[in-house]
Amino acid sequence: MNKEKLIAFFKKETILCISGVLAFVSAFIIPPDAGYIEYCDVRVLVLLFCLMAVMGGFQQLGVFDRMANLLLARARKMRQLATTLVMLCFFSAMFVTNDVALITFVPFTIMLLERANLREKMIPFIVLQTIAANLGSMLTPVGNPQNLFLYTISGMGMGEFFAVTVPYVAVSYFFLYVFCYFQGRTPLVTEKQEPKKQWTVHDKVFLIALGLLFLFCLLAVFRIAPYQAILVIILVWFLFFQKGILKGLDYNLLLTFVFFFVLIGNLGRIPVIRETLQNLLLGREVIVSFLASQFISNVPAAVLLSEFTTAYDALIAGVNIGGLGTLIASMASLISYKYYAQAEGAKIGKYMLQFTWMNILFEVILLAVYFLLPYVPEIHIADFFK
């Protein structure tokens, strides 16, 4: 690979390259051993692979293309379009995780905006979708991996869990709606376009099969079905019926996750980092978990810090607010970034600038909620679940 190709690869896969270098450097501090096997969350990687494959199958059939036509036909104003696209991520993430919401709707958004000649709206819409998915997923124990982990080890009831998350999610919804509202009342001038091809009986059979595969993926997300079985089913289907989809998947995204898992796992085994966290954590769980998430991502921050405190309610708040901020604060944010970076005419610098200031704004708002909550009359949400 010559110099020009290396530079082009680095520009396109910046996060992959940086994470790979950092993981490699960390291996000199913590030499590879049997502990490395435990670093990677195989379940996350398998589900991500399966969902990317299913979404690729839907895209090949033109499902997103038809959805784009339907939505464009109904959205008359810019704010209506923004609200629809953003709230799809916000509410779906509560039940299908932030990763799934972004994998499903960000490619759709890119296609739709390109279709409507609204590329200038791509950055604000995708950034808002990313924030919406990260904050909407905060509501439920199954919304994201850190919630599922902390809910499981804490022994909390549903009422106790919602008592922590509802205030932040309610405030998040309000401000997301405000941002969507201020996208303006510009009329959407779009021409109705016919689908690129009519569905044949063969296509409809494939559509039903893909719908079932997507349902199987959700069953694995909710831990109703074993992810290993879902992986086998997905591989059998695509190897025999849609083999081309597997060739076109974004394996660099999966590799990026692996590099981050290695880096984070090694950081957790460095004594000075662990001791520093232990000393800082007592009574400062929200702030410390929030800051830790900015550098090591909120999922590993939740796992690492849970060893040093039983204040799980504070950790839940801290790591979920901490999912905002840097691009690696929530690994789900990498998904949006990757999809946008591959879009035609992508402006990476502008994306990062808007991503950063909007995330910081929502961080400030939710941290303000945290500091003000003690002064708000207590609402016994848990009583509704008794």
C-alpha positions as CSV (number, residue, x, y, z in Angstrom):
1,M,0.0,0.0,0.0
2,N,1.6,3.3,-1.1
3,K,1.7,6.5,0.8
4,E,-1.3,8.0,-0.9
5,K,-3.5,5.0,-0.2
6,L,-2.4,5.0,3.5
7,I,-3.3,8.6,3.9
8,A,-6.7,8.0,2.2
9,F,-7.3,5.0,4.4
10,F,-6.4,6.9,7.6
11,K,-8.8,9.8,6.6
12,K,-11.6,7.3,5.9
13,E,-10.9,5.0,8.9
14,T,-9.5,7.5,11.4
15,I,-11.1,6.0,14.5
16,L,-10.1,2.5,13.5
17,C,-6.4,3.6,13.0
18,I,-6.3,5.5,16.3
19,S,-7.9,2.8,18.3
20,G,-5.6,0.2,16.7
21,V,-2.5,2.2,17.6
22,L,-3.7,2.8,21.2
23,A,-4.6,-0.9,21.7
24,F,-1.1,-1.9,20.3
25,V,0.6,0.5,22.7
26,S,-1.4,-0.7,25.7
27,A,-0.3,-4.2,24.9
28,F,3.3,-3.2,25.8
29,I,2.0,-2.1,29.3
30,I,-0.1,-5.2,29.7
31,P,1.5,-8.0,27.7
32,P,-1.0,-10.4,26.0
33,D,-2.2,-13.2,28.2
34,A,-5.3,-15.3,28.9
35,G,-7.0,-12.3,30.3
36,Y,-7.3,-10.8,26.8
37,I,-9.9,-13.4,25.9
38,E,-12.3,-11.8,28.4
39,Y,-11.9,-8.3,27.0
40,C,-14.1,-8.6,24.0
41,D,-17.9,-8.7,24.5
42,V,-18.6,-11.3,21.9
43,R,-22.3,-10.9,22.3
44,V,-22.1,-7.3,21.3
45,L,-19.9,-8.1,18.3
46,V,-22.2,-10.9,17.1
47,L,-25.4,-8.9,17.5
48,L,-23.8,-6.0,15.7
49,F,-22.7,-8.3,12.8
50,C,-26.2,-9.9,12.6
51,L,-28.0,-6.6,12.6
52,M,-25.7,-5.1,9.9
53,A,-26.3,-8.1,7.8
54,V,-30.1,-7.9,8.1
55,M,-30.1,-4.1,7.5
56,G,-28.0,-4.8,4.4
57,G,-30.6,-7.3,3.2
58,F,-33.4,-4.8,3.7
59,Q,-31.4,-2.2,1.8
60,Q,-30.8,-4.6,-1.1
61,L,-34.5,-5.1,-1.4
62,G,-35.1,-1.4,-1.5
63,V,-37.0,-1.2,1.8
64,F,-35.4,2.0,2.9
65,D,-36.0,3.5,-0.5
66,R,-39.7,2.9,-0.2
67,M,-39.8,4.1,3.4
68,A,-38.0,7.3,2.2
69,N,-40.7,7.9,-0.4
70,L,-43.5,7.3,2.1
71,L,-42.0,9.7,4.7
72,L,-41.2,12.4,2.2
73,A,-44.8,12.2,1.0
74,R,-46.1,12.9,4.5
75,A,-43.5,15.5,5.8
76,R,-44.5,18.9,4.7
77,K,-42.1,21.0,6.8
78,M,-38.5,20.6,7.8
79,R,-39.4,20.4,11.5
80,Q,-41.8,17.6,10.9
81,L,-39.1,15.6,9.1
82,A,-36.5,16.3,11.8
83,T,-38.9,15.3,14.6
84,T,-39.9,12.1,12.9
85,L,-36.3,11.0,12.2
86,V,-35.0,12.0,15.6
87,M,-37.8,10.6,17.7
88,L,-37.7,7.3,15.8
89,C,-34.2,6.8,17.3
90,F,-35.2,8.1,20.7
91,F,-38.2,5.8,21.3
92,S,-36.9,2.7,19.4
93,A,-33.6,2.8,21.4
94,M,-35.6,2.2,24.6
95,F,-36.5,-1.3,23.4
96,V,-34.0,-2.3,20.7
97,T,-30.9,-0.6,22.1
98,N,-29.1,2.5,20.9
99,D,-26.9,0.5,18.5
100,V,-29.8,-1.1,16.8
101,A,-31.7,2.2,16.5
102,L,-28.7,3.9,14.8
103,I,-27.9,0.9,12.5
104,T,-31.6,1.0,11.4
105,F,-32.3,4.7,11.0
106,V,-29.0,6.5,10.2
107,P,-28.5,4.9,6.8
108,F,-32.2,5.5,6.1
109,T,-31.7,9.2,7.0
110,I,-28.7,9.5,4.7
111,M,-30.7,8.0,1.8
112,L,-33.7,10.1,2.5
113,L,-31.8,13.4,2.7
114,E,-29.9,12.6,-0.4
115,R,-33.1,11.9,-2.2
116,A,-34.6,15.2,-1.1
117,N,-31.5,17.2,-2.0
118,L,-31.1,18.2,1.7
119,R,-27.4,17.2,2.3
120,E,-26.9,20.3,4.3
121,K,-29.2,18.9,7.0
122,M,-27.4,15.6,7.2
123,I,-25.0,16.6,10.0
124,P,-27.5,18.2,12.4
125,F,-30.0,15.4,11.8
126,I,-27.5,12.6,12.3
127,V,-26.0,14.2,15.4
128,L,-29.5,14.7,16.9
129,Q,-30.3,11.1,16.1
130,T,-27.2,9.9,17.8
131,I,-27.9,12.0,21.0
132,A,-31.5,10.8,20.9
133,A,-30.6,7.1,20.7
134,N,-28.1,7.4,23.5
135,L,-30.5,9.3,25.8
136,G,-33.7,7.3,24.8
137,S,-31.8,4.1,25.6
138,M,-31.2,5.3,29.1
139,L,-34.9,4.7,30.1
140,T,-35.0,0.9,30.2
141,P,-32.7,-1.9,31.5
142,V,-32.5,-3.3,27.9
143,G,-31.8,0.1,26.2
144,N,-28.1,-0.3,26.3
145,P,-25.4,-2.7,27.6
146,Q,-24.4,-0.6,30.6
147,N,-28.0,-0.4,31.8
148,L,-28.4,-4.2,31.4
149,F,-25.2,-4.9,33.3
150,L,-25.9,-2.5,36.2
151,Y,-29.6,-3.5,36.5
152,T,-28.5,-7.2,36.6
153,I,-25.8,-6.9,39.3
154,S,-27.7,-4.3,41.4
155,G,-30.8,-6.3,42.1
156,M,-32.9,-3.2,41.6
157,G,-36.6,-3.4,40.8
158,M,-38.1,-1.8,37.8
159,G,-39.6,1.0,39.8
160,E,-36.3,1.8,41.4
161,F,-34.6,1.8,38.0
162,F,-37.2,4.1,36.4
163,A,-37.0,6.5,39.4
164,V,-33.4,7.1,38.4
165,T,-33.8,7.3,34.6
166,V,-37.2,9.0,34.0
167,P,-36.3,12.6,35.0
168,Y,-33.3,12.6,32.7
169,V,-35.1,11.0,29.8
170,A,-38.1,13.4,30.2
171,V,-35.8,16.5,30.1
172,S,-33.9,15.0,27.1
173,Y,-37.1,14.5,25.2
174,F,-38.1,18.2,25.7
175,F,-34.8,19.6,24.5
176,L,-34.6,17.2,21.6
177,Y,-38.1,18.4,20.5
178,V,-37.0,22.0,20.9
179,F,-34.0,21.4,18.6
180,C,-36.2,19.7,16.0
181,Y,-38.7,22.5,16.2
182,F,-36.0,25.1,15.4
183,Q,-35.1,23.2,12.2
184,G,-37.6,25.6,10.8
185,R,-40.9,25.6,8.8
186,T,-39.2,25.4,5.4
187,P,-41.5,23.6,3.0
188,L,-40.2,20.4,1.7
189,V,-40.4,20.5,-2.1
190,T,-40.0,16.9,-3.2
191,E,-41.2,15.0,-6.2
192,K,-42.9,11.7,-5.7
193,Q,-40.7,9.0,-7.0
194,E,-41.6,5.4,-7.9
195,P,-39.6,2.6,-6.4
196,K,-36.5,1.6,-8.4
197,K,-38.1,-1.8,-9.0
198,Q,-41.4,-3.5,-8.2
199,W,-41.2,-6.4,-5.7
200,T,-41.6,-9.8,-7.2
201,V,-42.9,-12.9,-5.3
202,H,-39.3,-13.8,-4.8
203,D,-38.6,-10.4,-3.2
204,K,-41.6,-10.7,-1.0
205,V,-40.5,-14.0,0.3
206,F,-37.1,-12.6,1.1
207,L,-38.7,-9.6,2.8
208,I,-40.7,-11.9,5.1
209,A,-37.5,-13.9,5.8
210,L,-35.6,-10.8,6.7
211,G,-38.4,-9.6,8.9
212,L,-38.2,-12.9,10.8
213,L,-34.4,-12.6,11.0
214,F,-34.7,-9.1,12.4
215,L,-37.2,-10.5,15.0
216,F,-34.7,-13.2,15.9
217,C,-32.1,-10.5,16.4
218,L,-34.3,-8.6,18.8
219,L,-35.0,-11.8,20.7
220,A,-31.2,-12.1,21.2
221,V,-31.0,-8.5,22.2
222,F,-33.6,-9.1,24.9
223,R,-31.7,-12.3,25.9
224,I,-34.8,-14.4,25.1
225,A,-32.9,-16.4,22.5
226,P,-29.2,-17.3,22.6
227,Y,-27.1,-15.1,20.3
228,Q,-25.1,-18.1,19.2
229,A,-28.1,-19.7,17.6
230,I,-29.1,-16.4,15.9
231,L,-25.6,-16.1,14.5
232,V,-25.9,-19.6,13.0
233,I,-29.3,-18.8,11.5
234,I,-28.0,-15.5,10.0
235,L,-24.9,-17.1,8.5
236,V,-27.0,-19.9,6.9
237,W,-29.4,-17.5,5.4
238,F,-26.9,-15.1,3.9
239,L,-24.4,-17.7,2.8
240,F,-27.1,-19.6,0.8
241,F,-29.5,-16.8,-0.3
242,Q,-27.8,-13.3,-0.1
243,K,-24.1,-14.1,-0.1
244,G,-23.2,-10.7,-1.6
245,I,-24.4,-8.9,1.6
246,L,-21.7,-10.5,3.7
247,K,-19.0,-9.3,1.4
248,G,-20.2,-5.7,1.7
249,L,-20.5,-5.5,5.5
250,D,-18.4,-2.9,7.4
251,Y,-16.0,-5.3,9.1
252,N,-13.8,-2.3,10.0
253,L,-16.5,-1.2,12.4
254,L,-16.3,-4.6,14.2
255,L,-12.5,-4.4,14.2
256,T,-12.8,-0.9,15.8
257,F,-14.9,-2.3,18.6
258,V,-12.3,-5.1,19.1
259,F,-9.5,-2.5,19.4
260,F,-11.5,-0.5,21.9
261,F,-12.2,-3.6,24.0
262,V,-8.5,-4.4,24.2
263,L,-7.6,-0.9,25.0
264,I,-10.2,-0.6,27.7
265,G,-9.4,-4.0,29.2
266,N,-5.7,-3.1,29.5
267,L,-6.5,0.2,31.1
268,G,-8.6,-1.6,33.8
269,R,-5.5,-3.7,34.7
270,I,-3.2,-0.8,35.2
271,P,-2.9,-0.5,39.1
272,V,-2.4,3.3,39.1
273,I,-5.6,3.8,37.1
274,R,-7.6,1.4,39.3
275,E,-6.3,2.9,42.6
276,T,-7.0,6.5,41.4
277,L,-10.6,5.6,40.5
278,Q,-11.1,3.9,43.8
279,N,-10.0,6.9,45.7
280,L,-12.0,9.3,43.6
281,L,-15.2,7.4,43.4
282,L,-16.6,7.5,47.0
283,G,-19.4,10.0,47.1
284,R,-18.6,11.2,43.6
285,E,-20.0,8.3,41.6
286,V,-22.0,10.4,39.0
287,I,-19.2,12.8,38.2
288,V,-16.4,10.1,38.2
289,S,-18.4,7.7,36.0
290,F,-19.3,10.6,33.7
291,L,-15.7,11.6,33.3
292,A,-14.4,8.0,33.0
293,S,-16.9,7.4,30.2
294,Q,-15.4,10.3,28.2
295,F,-12.1,8.4,27.9
296,I,-12.9,4.7,28.1
297,S,-16.6,4.6,27.0
298,N,-19.6,4.2,29.2
299,V,-19.9,0.4,29.0
300,P,-16.5,-0.4,30.3
301,A,-16.7,2.5,32.7
302,A,-19.8,0.9,34.2
303,V,-18.1,-2.5,34.5
304,L,-14.9,-1.1,35.9
305,L,-16.4,1.3,38.5
306,S,-19.0,-1.2,39.7
307,E,-16.2,-3.0,41.5
308,F,-15.7,-0.1,43.8
309,T,-19.2,1.1,44.8
310,T,-22.7,-0.2,45.5
311,A,-24.2,3.2,44.6
312,Y,-25.6,1.7,41.4
313,D,-28.3,4.4,40.9
314,A,-25.5,7.0,40.7
315,L,-23.6,4.9,38.3
316,I,-26.6,4.4,36.1
317,A,-27.0,8.2,35.9
318,G,-23.3,8.9,35.5
319,V,-22.5,6.4,32.7
320,N,-25.6,7.3,30.7
321,I,-25.0,11.0,30.9
322,G,-21.4,10.1,30.1
323,G,-22.5,8.6,26.9
324,L,-22.6,12.1,25.6
325,G,-19.4,14.0,24.9
326,T,-16.5,12.4,23.0
327,L,-17.0,10.2,20.1
328,I,-15.9,7.1,22.1
329,A,-18.0,8.0,25.2
330,S,-20.7,5.7,23.7
331,M,-19.6,3.2,21.1
332,A,-23.0,3.6,19.5
333,S,-21.8,7.1,18.4
334,L,-19.2,5.4,16.3
335,I,-21.9,3.8,14.2
336,S,-23.4,7.1,13.2
337,Y,-20.0,8.6,12.6
338,K,-19.0,5.6,10.3
339,Y,-22.2,5.9,8.3
340,Y,-21.8,9.6,7.8
341,A,-18.1,9.4,7.0
342,Q,-18.9,7.0,4.1
343,A,-21.6,9.3,2.7
344,E,-20.9,11.2,-0.5
345,G,-19.4,14.6,0.2
346,A,-18.9,14.0,3.9
347,K,-17.4,16.8,5.9
348,I,-15.7,15.1,8.8
349,G,-14.4,18.3,10.5
350,K,-17.7,20.0,10.4
351,Y,-19.4,16.8,11.7
352,M,-17.0,16.5,14.7
353,L,-17.5,20.2,15.5
354,Q,-21.3,20.0,15.6
355,F,-21.2,16.6,17.3
356,T,-19.0,18.0,20.1
357,W,-20.8,21.2,20.9
358,M,-24.3,19.6,20.8
359,N,-23.1,16.8,23.1
360,I,-21.6,19.2,25.5
361,L,-24.8,21.2,25.6
362,F,-26.9,18.1,26.5
363,E,-24.2,17.1,29.0
364,V,-24.5,20.5,30.8
365,I,-28.3,20.3,30.7
366,L,-28.4,16.8,32.2
367,L,-25.7,17.5,34.8
368,A,-27.8,20.5,35.8
369,V,-30.7,18.1,36.3
370,Y,-28.5,15.9,38.5
371,F,-27.5,18.8,40.8
372,L,-31.1,20.2,40.9
373,L,-32.9,16.9,41.6
374,P,-32.3,17.0,45.4
375,Y,-34.3,20.3,45.5
376,V,-37.3,19.0,43.5
377,P,-40.2,17.5,45.4
378,E,-39.7,13.7,45.3
379,I,-42.0,11.8,43.0
380,H,-42.3,8.1,44.1
381,I,-42.1,6.5,40.7
382,A,-41.3,3.2,42.3
383,D,-44.7,3.1,43.9
384,F,-46.3,2.7,40.5
385,F,-44.6,-0.7,40.2
386,K,-45.6,-2.2,43.5
